Amino acid sequence: MSDTSEKEQPRRRQARGERRIAQLLKAASQVFCTTGYTAASTNAIAREAGVSPGTLYQFFPNKEAIAIELGDRLMHEMREAYGEALAPVAPGTPLEEAIGSAVDRFMAFNTDHPVFFALMHGPDIPGRMAEAHDQLHTTVVGRIEALLTSLMPGTAQADITRTAHVCLGIYKAGLELVLAREGAERTAYVQETKDVLIRYLEPLVGASLGRA
């Protein structure tokens, strides 16, 4: 066998392994969304993936390991999505436009990956995932605080922090309602969430950002 063929064999095996892992994580997403983390089992995940439990155990020792791998991958994607959503906006941007853009980005991630909400807001998620979610929460609040500080100059830090927490709380409450709906009703609930945030923030920052 040539050196090239010997090198290609491990690469092919690695590619097959990655495809299998992706298949198992997709199946786990479906099972976790349907039954919740506690009721989910490795047998159910294997069945959803169309493989034997033995095949699943070649890649993951238990459902906690599956949830952690899934959570890690989603957390990475979410950090990127939230970073884009909370990027600085130009002065004079209408508040409605700025809120609408941020909410759309947040909602798009969560509606594309409903398992993230199912895992992160369940009562029994693995400790490592809970810690990662807490870190993400702290990061998002910090980004919202930075945006509000630029929009509300001279405002006390305690007031900025409180406003940031209220904004995130409004979004999370809206997200839970949105995920429970489909189609036109889902779209309507997204708009309601935007409207609540706009009406809350407009007296604080003005209708146009930087021109309060």
Buried (B, 14 or more C-beta within 10 A) or exposed (E): EEEEEEEEEEEEEEEEEEEBBEBBBBBBBBBBBEEBBEEBBBEBBBBBBEBEEEBBEEBBEEBBEBBBBBBEBBBEEBBEBBEEBBEEBEEEBBBBEBBBBBBEBBBEBBBEBBBBBBBBEBEEBBEEBBEBBEEBBEBBBEBBBBBBBBBBEEBEEEEBBEBBBBBBEBBBEBBEBBBEBEEEEBEEBBEEBBBBBBEBBBEBBBEBBBEB
